[in-house]
Amino acid sequence: MILKPDNKVAMLRLTLLAERAALCRLAPDAPVPAWTENARQFLTISRSPTELSIVADERVVPSNVAAERGYHVLRVEGPLPLDLIGVFASLATPLANAGIPIFPIATYDLDYLLVRDVDIERALTTLRTVGHIIDLAPRNL
């Protein structure tokens, strides 16, 4: 990661994870499904008063679960300081200018950006053009 003098992000190293992810929306009072235990590459679970949202390895999501499938996961390498300014902006702005929708997720140490299968090649090209470095994760699942 390269920072500008004002502590804003100038360049990030990202890793394109090997497996696709699915975005699932369940009822807010639904229990966390047992199939989530099989996710090995990516899993995030968020509950709010309006939904139970699960993003997991696409291959573990049963076909009868309502989900948006075919998302690629880009991991921003870190750990990233919590006071770092502009991480998502440095990714979202060029992608928005290119007309590419994203689904961002932040964890304590890292940030993730999900991009649809139909947009991934354009997204990678766009991010590389603005100076970000993208590595490919090995398939080891």
C-alpha positions as CSV (number, residue, x, y, z in Angstrom):
1,M,0.0,0.0,0.0
2,I,1.3,3.4,-0.9
3,L,0.1,6.5,1.0
4,K,0.0,10.1,0.0
5,P,1.5,12.6,2.4
6,D,-2.1,13.3,3.8
7,N,-2.4,9.6,4.9
8,K,-4.8,8.9,2.0
9,V,-4.4,5.8,-0.1
10,A,-2.6,6.1,-3.5
11,M,-2.1,2.5,-4.5
12,L,-3.3,-0.8,-3.1
13,R,-2.3,-4.4,-3.5
14,L,-5.3,-6.7,-4.0
15,T,-5.7,-10.4,-4.4
16,L,-8.4,-11.9,-6.6
17,L,-9.6,-14.9,-4.7
18,A,-9.9,-18.2,-6.6
19,E,-13.5,-19.1,-5.7
20,R,-16.7,-17.2,-6.6
21,A,-19.1,-16.0,-3.9
22,A,-22.8,-15.8,-3.5
23,L,-24.8,-13.0,-1.7
24,C,-27.7,-14.4,0.3
25,R,-30.6,-12.6,2.0
26,L,-32.6,-14.4,4.6
27,A,-35.3,-13.4,7.0
28,P,-34.1,-11.3,9.9
29,D,-35.1,-13.9,12.4
30,A,-33.7,-16.9,10.4
31,P,-31.0,-19.0,12.2
32,V,-27.5,-19.0,10.7
33,P,-27.7,-22.0,8.3
34,A,-25.4,-25.0,9.0
35,W,-24.0,-24.9,5.4
36,T,-22.1,-21.7,6.3
37,E,-19.7,-23.9,8.3
38,N,-18.4,-25.3,4.9
39,A,-17.2,-22.0,3.6
40,R,-13.4,-22.0,3.5
41,Q,-12.4,-19.0,1.4
42,F,-14.9,-16.3,2.3
43,L,-17.8,-16.0,4.8
44,T,-19.4,-13.0,6.3
45,I,-22.6,-12.9,8.2
46,S,-24.5,-9.8,9.2
47,R,-27.8,-9.5,11.0
48,S,-30.0,-6.4,11.1
49,P,-33.6,-5.7,11.9
50,T,-34.5,-6.2,8.3
51,E,-32.3,-9.2,7.1
52,L,-29.8,-11.9,7.7
53,S,-27.2,-11.3,5.0
54,I,-24.6,-14.0,4.2
55,V,-21.8,-13.8,1.7
56,A,-20.1,-17.2,1.3
57,D,-18.2,-19.4,-1.1
58,E,-20.7,-20.0,-3.9
59,R,-20.1,-23.7,-3.9
60,V,-21.5,-24.1,-0.4
61,V,-24.7,-22.2,-0.9
62,P,-27.6,-24.7,-1.6
63,S,-29.4,-24.3,-4.9
64,N,-32.7,-23.7,-3.0
65,V,-31.3,-20.6,-1.2
66,A,-32.3,-17.3,-2.7
67,A,-28.9,-15.8,-3.7
68,E,-27.1,-13.6,-6.2
69,R,-24.4,-15.9,-7.5
70,G,-21.3,-15.3,-9.6
71,Y,-19.4,-12.7,-7.6
72,H,-15.6,-12.4,-7.6
73,V,-13.9,-11.4,-4.4
74,L,-11.0,-8.9,-4.4
75,R,-9.2,-8.8,-1.0
76,V,-7.3,-5.6,-0.2
77,E,-4.1,-6.8,1.4
78,G,-3.4,-5.6,4.9
79,P,-3.8,-5.4,7.7
80,L,-5.2,-1.9,7.2
81,P,-5.1,0.6,10.0
82,L,-8.6,1.6,11.1
83,D,-7.9,5.3,10.6
84,L,-6.7,4.9,7.0
85,I,-8.5,7.3,4.7
86,G,-9.8,6.5,1.2
87,V,-9.5,2.7,0.8
88,F,-12.9,2.1,-0.7
89,A,-12.9,5.5,-2.4
90,S,-9.7,4.6,-4.3
91,L,-11.4,1.5,-5.6
92,A,-15.0,2.6,-5.9
93,T,-14.4,5.9,-7.7
94,P,-12.7,4.5,-10.8
95,L,-15.1,1.6,-10.9
96,A,-18.1,3.9,-10.7
97,N,-16.6,6.0,-13.4
98,A,-16.4,2.9,-15.6
99,G,-20.0,1.9,-14.8
100,I,-19.1,-1.1,-12.7
101,P,-21.3,-1.9,-9.6
102,I,-19.6,-3.2,-6.5
103,F,-20.5,-4.8,-3.2
104,P,-18.0,-3.7,-0.5
105,I,-17.3,-5.5,2.8
106,A,-15.0,-4.4,5.6
107,T,-13.6,-6.5,8.4
108,Y,-11.4,-5.5,11.3
109,D,-8.1,-6.1,9.3
110,L,-9.1,-6.1,5.7
111,D,-11.4,-4.7,3.1
112,Y,-13.1,-6.8,0.3
113,L,-14.7,-5.7,-2.9
114,L,-17.1,-8.0,-4.7
115,V,-17.7,-7.7,-8.4
116,R,-20.1,-9.6,-10.7
117,D,-18.7,-12.1,-13.1
118,V,-19.8,-10.1,-16.1
119,D,-17.8,-7.1,-14.9
120,I,-14.7,-8.7,-13.5
121,E,-12.4,-8.3,-16.5
122,R,-13.3,-4.6,-16.9
123,A,-12.9,-4.1,-13.2
124,L,-9.4,-5.6,-13.1
125,T,-8.3,-3.5,-16.1
126,T,-9.8,-0.4,-14.5
127,L,-8.1,-0.9,-11.2
128,R,-4.7,-1.7,-12.8
129,T,-5.0,1.4,-15.0
130,V,-5.3,3.7,-11.9
131,G,-2.2,2.0,-10.3
132,H,-3.5,-0.8,-8.1
133,I,-1.7,-4.1,-8.2
134,I,-3.8,-7.3,-8.5
135,D,-2.5,-10.8,-7.7
136,L,-4.3,-14.1,-8.2
137,A,-4.8,-16.4,-5.3
138,P,-3.9,-20.0,-5.8
139,R,-6.7,-22.6,-5.9
140,N,-6.1,-24.6,-2.8
141,L,-9.6,-25.6,-1.6
